[in-house]
Amino acid sequence: MSLSQVPRHFAFLALALASLLTIPLAMVAGRPAQPEVLRIGTTGTLNVEKDSAKEKGALMTLKSFIKDETGLNNDIIRQNNWRELATKMGKGELHVGVFQGYEFAWATGEFPEVNVLALAVSGARYPVVYVVVRRDSKVTDFAGLQGQILALPETDQGCVRLFVEHECQARGKDLDSFFSKVETPENVEECLDDLVDGKVQAVAIDRVALEAYKQRKPGRFEKLKDIAHSMPFPPAVIAAYDKVLDDATRQKFKEGLFGATNTVKGRTLLNLFRLTKFEATPQDFAKVLADVRKAYPPPKAEGK
């Protein structure tokens, strides 16, 4: 996989996994009935044009995949933020939600009834953010980057920006005042090439993308060193409330996701979203969520 292709998996997944109907779900004897249309909300963004052939292709593939696995037509819509998404899911206005991993950690702190259907994994299960500089740089830690130029690739992985912003705030500054300039290129490989060539002084990047660069350009990789890295973040999460999504649909949805690597359409879906697989929650997942929630407290709700 080319490094220029790595970062978009959540962006496509987030926009592709939404139009929202605000009619509450039907209930039968206190239990949710199978929906006629599966309504999926996301918090993701997509930095391509709305009529992009790639976006349309990804959307059509996903909707077709869900239809095949659940037998249900489906609508997909982006929400303003994770709190709105979790709230609408709890009210039954949405059946399924797609969260960035750290957003799900925040959501479970306020909405404990929301449960994981599957984790969307790209390479390593838990993303780790690295800040790298040239090996001959005198900088040895994050503080030493103040006043320099940072390249922050414009990827779907919000944990990269979250980590960098947190490190800046820990030193009493925001992102733009800590660095002399923040560049946001889309191509990760070119971003690292610019670092090797001295055009920028640091790059913040996901571990999987950094390892891909090592495989593709080992000589250039050897000219780099990391001076800071994050704790493990949760991957993107597909979630639902048990009280909202009926058992049969939930099981079909999960089985379809977990078996994606076994079908042509499933593998196409994974490739479009730059994913390796969908998987169930491991034993340490609750601890990872708690650790992230503690280290990166959620932003306060508006009006509070």
N, C-alpha and C positions, 0 to 999 in steps of 0.2 A: 504493500500500500504506500502510495506517495505521501510524503509529509504534508503536501499541500491539500491532501484529501482528509487528513486526520480529524480536524476539530469539529465538523459539522453534525456529528451524529445526534446530539441532543437538540440542536436547532431544528433539524427536520423532524425528529421525533416529537418535539414539543408542539410545533405548529400542526403537524400531520395527525397526532393522536389527540374535531370541534366543529350545522349551526345550532346554537343553544336554544332549546325550547324551555320556557320557564314554567311548564306545567308539572306539578309534583307527580311523582311516580305512583302508579296504582298499587294498592295494597290488598292482599287477599288473606283474610283471617289473621291480620297482624303481621303477615310476612310479605316481602316484596314479590310482586308478580314479574314475570319475564317481560322486559320492555319490548315494545314494537320497534323502536329505534334506539340503539345504544348511543348515549350522549357522553362525549369525552371532552373534558376540559384540560387545558395546559397552561403553563406559565411561560412557555418558551418564546423565543423571538427568532426571526429568520432574516438574515441580512442579504437577501437577494430580492430582485424585483418581483412584484406580486404575480406577474404573468410568466415567470421563469418556467421553462420547460422542465427543468430539474425538480423544482418544487411541485409542479403539477404531477409529474411522474411519480414522485415519492408519495404524494397524497393518494393518488389512484391505487398504487400498489398496496399501501397500508389499508385503505378502506376495503379493497378486494380481499386482502388477507384476513381481516377481521370478519368479513362476511362469510368467507369459507370456513373459518374455525368456529364461529358462533351461530351462523345462520341468520344473523341480524344485520339489517342496514345500520349505518352509523353516521353520526354527525360530529364534527370536531370544531372547537372554538377556543381561542386564546383568551385567558382571563388577565385582569390587570396585575394580579400578584398572587402569591401562594395563599395568603389569608382569605382572599375572596374565593379562590378555588376551593379550599377546604370547607368554607362556610356553605357554598352552594352544593357541594357534595353532601354535606350533612343534612341539608334541607331537602335533598332528593331532586334537585334541579339538574344535577349531573350524576351519571352512574359511575364514571371512572375518571381519575385525575392523574396527570403526569407532572411530577415535580423534579426540579433539580435536587440532588441528594441533600444538600445542606438545607434547602427549603423544607424538605420532608422532615428533617430533624427538628426544625422550628415548628412545623405543623403538629407533630406528635406531642409537643409540649403543651399546645393549646387545644388540640383536637385529638385526644387519646384514642378515640374509637376508629380512626382511620387506619386501615390495615394494608400491608403490602400484598399486591398480587404477584409482582415480579420485579427484579432488578434488571436494569438495562446496562450491560457491562461492555466496556470497550477496552480490550486488553486486560490490564490489571483490574481486579474487582474494585479496589478502592483507589481513586485518583489521588495522587500526591503532587503538589505544586513545587517546582524548583525554580529558584532564581539563579541564573548562571551569568558569569562574566568571562572575559578572556583569561587564560591561565597566567599570563604575564601581568595581569592587573594587580595593583597593590591593595585593592579592596578585599577584605576578609570577612565582612559581615554586612547585613542589610544596612546598618547605620552608615556605612562608608559609601553608600550609593547616593546620599543626599546631594542634590545639585547636578546630578548626571542625567543622561538620557536613557530612558527605559523603553524597550519595545514590549508592548503588551498585546499579543496577537488577538485579533477580534474573533474569538471563538465562541461557541455555544457554552463552554464550561465556565459558568459564573464563579466557580470556586477559585479560579486563577486570580481574577480581579478581587474577590473577597479577601483572599490571603494577603495580597499586596496592599490593599487599602487598610487592612487591619494592622499590618506592620508599620505603615506610615502613621496611622492614628496613635499607635503605641509610642511614637516619637513626637507627638504633639502637632502633627501636620496632616493635611489631606494629601491625596495623591498628586494633585497638580502643583501644590506648593513644595512638596518634598523633592520632586524631580524637576529639573530644568525644563524637560520636555517629555511627554509621553506619546509615543507613536503607536498606532493600532493597525498594523498591517494584517491582511487576511491570510497571506501565505506564510505558514510557520517555517518552512524550510528556508525561504529567502530571509526571514527574520533572523534566524540563527547564522546564516551566511553573512548578514550585515554585521552581526556581533563579531564574528571572526575577522571580518575586514575592517573593523574599527569604526563603523558608521554609527553604532550605538554602543553604550557602555554596559548594558545589562538586558537580559530577556527573562520574563516570567513565563513559564511553560509547564504543561502537564508532563508527568514522567513518561507516559507512553509515547508522546511525540518526541521527547528527548531521546528515548531509546531507539526510536525509528530513525532519527538523525544519525545516531551512532552506527546503525547498521548500514545506512546508505552512504555516509561520508565519514568513515572512521578516522581518517587523517585530520579532517577539520574538527571532528568531535574532540580529539586529543588536545586541541588548542583551547578548550573550555574547562571551566571548573565551576562547581556550585558553591555558593556562599550562604544559602539559606534554603530551607524546605519546610513544607507544611506537615501537619499531622495528616493521616489518611482521612479523606472525605468520603461520604457515601456516594455511590453512583446514582444516576437518574433512577427514579422510582415510579412505577405504575401502581396506583393504589385505589382502594374503594372502601366504602362503609359496608359492613355485613348487613346492616339494616336496610340498605338501599338496593344493593345488587343481589338478585336471586342466586341461590346456590348453583343451579344448573348453568347459568350464564357465566358465573364466576369461574366454575371449574373448566368449562370449555375454553374460556379466554386464557386461563393459565396454561392449560395443556397445549393450546396453540402456540403460545409464546415460548414455552419450554422446548417444544419440538420444532422450532423454527429452523434449526440447522439441518433438519432431516428432509426438508422439502425444497424444491426449486424456488417457489414463491417466497418461502421463509428466508432462504439464503439471499435472495434478491433484496428482500426487505432489510436484512441486517447490513448488507453492503451499502444500500442507499443511506442508511443512518449511521454508518461507520461504527457498527456494533460488532462485538464478537459473539454474544449470546444473551439470552434472557435466562435468569436463574432465580431460584428460591432464596430466601434470606438465610444466611449462615448463622451459626450460633453466636458469633461476636457482634452481630449487626446492631443489637440494642445498645451495646456499649459504645460502638462507634457513633451512633446517633447522640447518645448522652454526652460523649466527649466533645463532639462538635458543637452541640447546643451550649455547653458550658464555656468553651473557648471563644465561640462566636455568637453571643446573645442575639436573639432576633430583634429587628427594628421594632419600635413601638408602633402600635396601630394609630392611625390618624385620629386626632382629637383626644389622645391620651397623653 
